[in-house]
Amino acid sequence: MKEVTLTPLSVPLSGQLQVPGDKSISHRAVILGSLAEGTTNITNFLTGEDCMRTVHAFRQFGVSIEQNGSSLKINSSGPASFKEPLAPLYFGNSGTTARLMLGVLAGLPFFTSVYGDVSLAARPMDRVISPLKKLGAWFDGRAGGSRLPMAVRGGNLEGIHYTLPVKSAQVKSAVLLAGLFAEGVTEVIEETPSRNHSENMLQAFGADITEKNHHIRITNHKSLKATDVDVPGDISSAAFFMAAAAIVPGSKLTLTNVGLNDSRTGIIDVLQEMGASVAISNKQVTGGEAYGDVTISSQKLKGVVIKGDIIPRLIDEIPVIALVATQAEGETVIRDATELRLKETDRIKAVTDGLTRLGANVKPTEDGMIIKGITALTGGRVKAYHDHRIAMMHAVASFITKENVIIDDISSIAVSYPDFFEHLNRVTNKN
Ligand code: S3P
């Protein structure tokens, strides 16, 4: 446990900041770089604990992955050279490692066992196991086969046509990755688009993948070709600073090199609808991924309704959007977000409990929450529930509270943003 006491901020945020590499893209770069034959160089890789779990998993198969700061060099001879691991694979807190790796393991013709921390052990895996069994892999695990720890025997897969029953990029990606190993065509049909980094990167690595009208088709391809990946900054990490600049009066902050893939930019749309000033400049594309600089300054905010198809485009940003909503005039309603209950913790409960303790007017609903603003936040003791995004949301809240905010445990922040406090201090001139 690492408790922290944060004092309220007396100055606006200003300056420029480059947030760390995107977590989703970093995981996928290690996975595809390891599955490809040849050398893959990854730059601006997120070295947070979650992505390092994926690195360690491939090292256990015998793949050579050298790390030098935020650069990785992967040398692989492809999956045919992978060794059956001698020990279980540990996925820590990382849902993305777990779901995507289960997809990979489904395709590998050997036995693996996998486990995670207490939070990951409580998260549903049946959503990936169910389609992967249809492809032909064998799984067993705790809770009737639906939870980690889990055992996998992969290989001999045959393509399936699968309509996603949940709006989840992790499930989509697991099926597509298994599809790389399956006989024939594997098709995933997703009614509501979710983040498409897997599709973009599979294409960049030479996979035979197409997308038309929400139908994504992948065909078994004997080998992927090694391709360098430059990871854009993580918009989900930038979100904490966007939110901070939106709510601290007089702030103006530029976040550079932020990933701007349309399937992730819901936070920008919502902040603009609330009345914040958000400007994008230097927009470019790398490996199918848009990125650019985002400048945000504080303005008078108003409440909004957030529901439907935008939810997957901002699912990880909802905790910090809820905080912004406490400073917006009127009511903000968040709906269609039941998935929040299945994240690193139940985020509907964690956000509403935490913000209530800080003096906000926020009520949980079955599939979201209702926030009434504007409320002056008081401060107090809050719990991070061992969830990085809840811990960081509370840290940003401390910028506008009257008294100190004491967060019970900030150690979880290391999974996605090891330099978070250093960056906070930089834009607030605290050191
Ligand atoms: C992710 C997908 C999302 C997101 C998670 C990362 C990914 O989860 O919440 O942080 O990298 O594919 P779901 O697929 O469960 O929605």
Residues whose N, C-alpha, C, O or C-beta is under 5 A from the ligand:
A	BS01	S3P	S24 T96 K167 S168 A169 Q170 V171 I315 D316
